């Protein structure tokens, strides 16, 4: 894709991200500015956009399908909530999100239970850190075990069970729990969290509105994930 863009690049006809990057990269080089905008970083950025911005959302949607097949009563409850608040004459929009707390809770439970990024991404400490008797020297790589929180029985009670109600209070309102960290936490939280949650809501609500998901020939897909 990059090679094709380099062949056809025209500074006066910038119509996508790669062309915009090439234009800015060349501009900075012409000005002899110190910049990290080069072809190697362009490859990395595109990989990030695909892996972090596409594959994760697609995988979460697939996991949602698996859980809806295993728990048809949850699928039916989501459908009824959509029917009662949106109907089928129009597509769902983000304005509908507050009207669909059970659908939102179901998506949150998929993110918690499917746990598709259990160790998030590697980070580094900016300075020496003392933690529980250990010293993490400046720059050392650390891995945050999000899994240890998302599957903690002291937090969720029965973490192995798929239970959207754990994100709802007695009045049926969505509860924002501090331990819900599928996108990591802190200043280095996933950049795409708001976009991903928007996509998941719009895609899944529309799919449940239009279709009923049933297993093929009664064969259920496995609930055992394959890491990678």
N, C-alpha and C positions, 0 to 999 in steps of 0.2 A: 504493500500500500504506500509506504513512504517513497520507494523508488519511482512508482507511478506518478506520485504527486510532484517529485523533484523534476521529472521529465516535462510535466505539463504546467508547472507553476507560473502564475502570472500575478504580480503584485496588485494589479488593478481588478483582479477577479478572484477575490478570496471568499470561498463559499463553505468552508468547513474548518474544523480545528487544525488539521495537519497543515493546510495552506496558511492559516493564520500564524501557526508556530514557525513555519519556514520563513515567512515574511519578517517576523520579529527577530528571528535568529540572524538573518542576513543583515538586517538594519543595525543590530548591535555590533556585528562583526565589522561592518563598514565604518562605524564610529569608533572601532577598536576598544569597545567597552569590555570590561571583565564580566563574562556571563557564563552561566551554566546551561544556557540554551544551545544544545548541540544535538547531533543526530542520535547519539547514544541515549541521551536523556529523553528524546522524543520517543524512541522505542519503549523505554521504561514507562513513560506516561501513558502511552496507548495500551500497553499491557495492563497497567493499573486500571484503566477505564474498563477494559474487558473483564478482567478477573474480579475486581472489587465492585464494579458497577453493573455487571451483567450476569456473570456466573453465579454470584451469591444470591441474587434475587430469583433467578431461574431455579436454583436448587431449593430455595425456601418454598417456592410455589409447588415444586414437585413433592416436597415433604408434606405440604398442606393437603395435596391430593391423597397421599397415602393415609394420613390421619383421618380425613373425611371418609375414606373407604372403610377404615377400621371402626370408626365411630359414626355410623349413619344417623344416630339420634342428634349428634352435634351438628352434622350437615343440615338436617331437617330444621333444627332450631335456628341456625343461621339463615336458612332460606325463608322461614316464617318472618323473622325480623326484617329482612329485606322486603318481603312482600307487603308487610304492614306499613312500612315507612317510605318505600319508594315505588313499589308496584313493579310492573314490567313494561310500562309504556315509554320509559326513558332510561338512559344509562345512569348509573350512580356517578356522583361527583364528590369532591372533597367536602362540600357543604353538608353532605349526608353523614359524615363520620360521627358527629355527636349523637345522631339518632340511632346508630348501630353499635351500641356498646358490646353486645355479645360477639358480633363479628370481629370487632377490634380485639377483644379479649382472646378470641380463638387464634387470631394471627399472632398475638403476643405469646400465647402458649406454644405455638409452633416454633417461634424463634427461641423460646426457652428450652423446649423439649428436644427439638431436632439438633440444636446446639452445633450449627455447621462450622463454626470457627472457635473450637474449644480453647485454643491457646492464642487466639487473636494473631497479631503480628509481632515480630521482635521489636523491642525498644532498647534504649540505652539510658543510663543515669547520667545527668549533666554534671554531677559532682560526687565525691565520696559520700556514701549513704550507710549509716549504721542501722541494722534491722535485726532484731532478735538475736543479738550477739554476733552477727556476721557483718563484715564490711564489704560493701559493693563498691569497688574502685571506680572512679570517674571513667565513663565511656564503656563500661562493661555491658554486654548484652544481657537483657533479662526477658523472660517469657512469662506473661501474665496468664494464670490458669483461670480463665473465665468459667470454665467447666466446674471448678470447685465451688463456685457460688451458685451457678444456674441449676446445679443438681444437688444442692445441699439439703439434706432432710431436716436440719434444724430451721431452715428458712421456709421450705415449701411443704413440709410434713410428709408428703408422699410424692417425691419428685419423679418417680418412674411412671406415674399415672398421668395420662393426658387429660387435664382438667381446666378448661378455660375459666371456670368459676373462681379460680384462685386469684384472678385479676379483677374480680367484681366485689363490691361491698354489698351489704344487705339490701340496699335500694337499687342494685343493678347498675351502679355507676362504676366506670373503669377506675381502678386504683393504680397509681404510679408508684411502684415499689422500688426502693433504692437498690435492691439486689437484682433487679432486672437489667442486666448489662450485656446483652448479646452483641452490642456494638462497641464494647469496651467502655471506658469511663475516663473522666479527667480531661485535661486540655488536649490530649491526643486521641480523643474519641473519634470514631469513624466519621470522616468528612461527609459521607453520603447518607448518613442515617435518615435525615428528614426526607430525602428523595426516595430512598429505599422503602420507607414506611408508607409514603404516598403511593408509590408504584404497587406495593403489595396490597394496599387497601383497594385501589381502583381495579387492578386486575382480578383479584380474588372475589371481590363483591360482584363484579360483572359476571364472572364465571359461574358463581353459585346462583346468581339471579337467572341465568339463561339455561343452565344445565343441571341435571342430576347425575352424580358420579356413582357408578356401580362397578363392582369387580368383573373382570372378563371370565366367563365360565365359572364363576364362584371362587376363583383363585385370588387370594389376598396377596398383595406385595409385602415383602418383608419389612419389619420395623427395625431391622439391624442395618445401621449405616455402614458404608464403606469409606474409610478415611482416604482422602486424596482428591 
